[in-house]
């Protein structure tokens, strides 16, 4: 009789001490690979080491949380990589389809220009990239441009840098023809 009482007490105690706080992922993956296509054409491929997926509920958004490295490849209509994005961490909202990347963010375009920043947001609906923090763009020849923020297309081909603070690009004026 003493043994039965002891077991009931341990189970009651275990139930009280094992309370889960926060939201638990609906799915968890390691070494993941996600592809997005449009009309059968590959547009984006996202890979990484760790993915937690949370489905939408009445009280919370549906999100994908990518941890411990994220690599995004953007493809053109010829299925050639037109740009790529790397980051330590990213979170993607299922409804808006926007992805926020942070930690050692790097974007490289087909011209070999490299963007480095600590965070950026990729808006897949409008195909834009926005950086609201310091950006460093390194040209293939090693020249650098430093600015306070950036707005670009998702392929990092057409971009605007705001408040250029530092530039190592030399300006060589051509002489007018005689």
Secondary structure, 3 states (H helix, E strand, C coil): CHHHHHHHHHHHHHHHHCCCCCCCCCEEEEEEEEEEEECCEEEEEEEEEEEEEECCCCCCCCEEEEEEEEEEEEECCCCCEEEEEEECEEEEECCCCEEEEEEEEEEEECCCCEEEEEEEEEECCCCEEEECCCEEEECCCCCEEEECEEEEECCCCCEEEECCCEECCCCCCCCCCC
